[in-house]
């Protein structure tokens, strides 16, 4: 993931035309419903939680069968997105990289360990007991989604 962040920052000029449509398609519909109305904050928490849980479960299920390649690629691409987004926000809004990192920190300290745990648990193979182990990453993702909607905006 760290390498992805560096690549996202370093190659931002080459990536921007590709990443903006991806970000708009993934995140554009999150804040608004199909009629253009803003979702209530708790609805946003559930939407973000569901998207992140989907990623964690994908990493969990595919970790062993792809020898960690697919989860590694997912984490790498998330890093690229974070790095490119940091540069974009710095250039377009003028937000410093430190301020960007501070805004990511409240939910990132829960979200990243949850994704890493899902990958690690999945590397041991998907068994009945391993689904129980996914309760911790799931709980961390719920906390992360709540922090992303209710705490991170306070740091802007």
N, C-alpha and C positions, 0 to 999 in steps of 0.2 A: 504494500500500500504506500509506503514511504517513497519507493521508487516511482510509483505512479504520480504522486504529488509533484515530485521534482520534474518529471516529464511533462505534466500538465502545465507547470509554470514555464519551463524552458521552451516548450514547443507551442505555447499558447497562440502565437500568430498563425501557425499552420493548422491549429485545431479549431479555432474559433468558428469558422464557417460550418464545420461539421457539428460542433457541440451545441451551438445555440438552438438549432431546431430540435435536437434531442432533449435538451433541458426544457424547452417550451412544451414539447409533447408530454414529457414525464411530469413536470411540475406545474405546467400551465393550468391543467384541469383540477389541481388539488385545491386551490383556494376558492374556486367558484363551481357552482353546480351547472347543469346543462343550460339553464336560463340566464347565466351570468351573475347570479346572486352570490354574495360571499357566504361561505359555509360558516356556521358558528364554530368557535374555537374547539369545542369538544369533538365536533365532527372531524375537524382537521387532525386532532390527536388520533382518532380511530383510523383515518385514511393513511396517515404517515406510519402508524403502528402496523397496519396491514401490509403496506408496501415493504417495510423493513423486515417484517416477519416472513414474507414471501421470499425475500432474498436469503434470509438466514436458513429457512427450510431447504431452499435449493442448494445452498452450500452444504448443509448437513447431509442431505440425501446423496449428493454427487461426490462428496469428498473422497470416499474410499474407492468408488468405482472408476474415478478419473485420476486416481493417485494424487489428489489435491490440485490438479491442474485447473479444473473449472472454478472451484472456490478461489484459487489464487488469481485467476484471470478476473473474476468478479471484484475482488478486493483491489487489484491493480487498477481496473477501470474506474472504480470509485475514487481511488487516489488521483487519477488523471483528472477526473471531474472536479474534485476539490481544488487541486492546484490551478486548473484553468479558471475555475469560478473565482478564486482569490484574485487572480490577475484581472479578470473582467470587472469585478466589483471595485478593485483598486483604480482601474483606468476610467470606468464609467461613473462611479459614484464618489471616488476619492477616499474611500475607506482604506485605512492603512492595513497592512498585512497582520499586524499585531491585533488590531481591533477585530479583524475578520476571525482570527484564531480565538480570541476571547469569546466571540459570539458562538463559535462552534463548540467550545469547551464544555458548557453545561450539559449538552446532550451527547456530545462525542465521548465523554468519559463513561457513558453507559452503552451507547450504540456500538462503538468499536469493540469493546470486550465481548459484547453479545455476539457479534459476527465472528470474531476470532474463536470464541467458545463453540459456536455452532460448527465451525469448520473442524476444530479439534475433536469434538465429540463424534462427528461424522467420519473422521479418519479411522475410528475404531469399528466402524461398520454400523449399519442401521439394524438394531435389534429392539425388542420390546422395551428393555430397560433403558436403552439410549434415548427413547422418546421421553422418558421421565427426566432424564438429564437435560433435555431441551427446555424444561420449565424455567431454569435460571436465565438462559438467554432470552426467553420470551418475556420474563418479568423485567429484565434490563431494557428490552426494546420498548416496553410499555412506559417505563420511567423516562426513557430517552425521548419518546414522542411527546410526552407531557412537557418535558423541559424545553423541547424545541418550540412548542407553541406558546407556553406561558412564561418561560424564563429568558430564553435567548432574545426575544424582542425587547426586553427591558434593558438589555445591554447595548442597544443601538444608539 
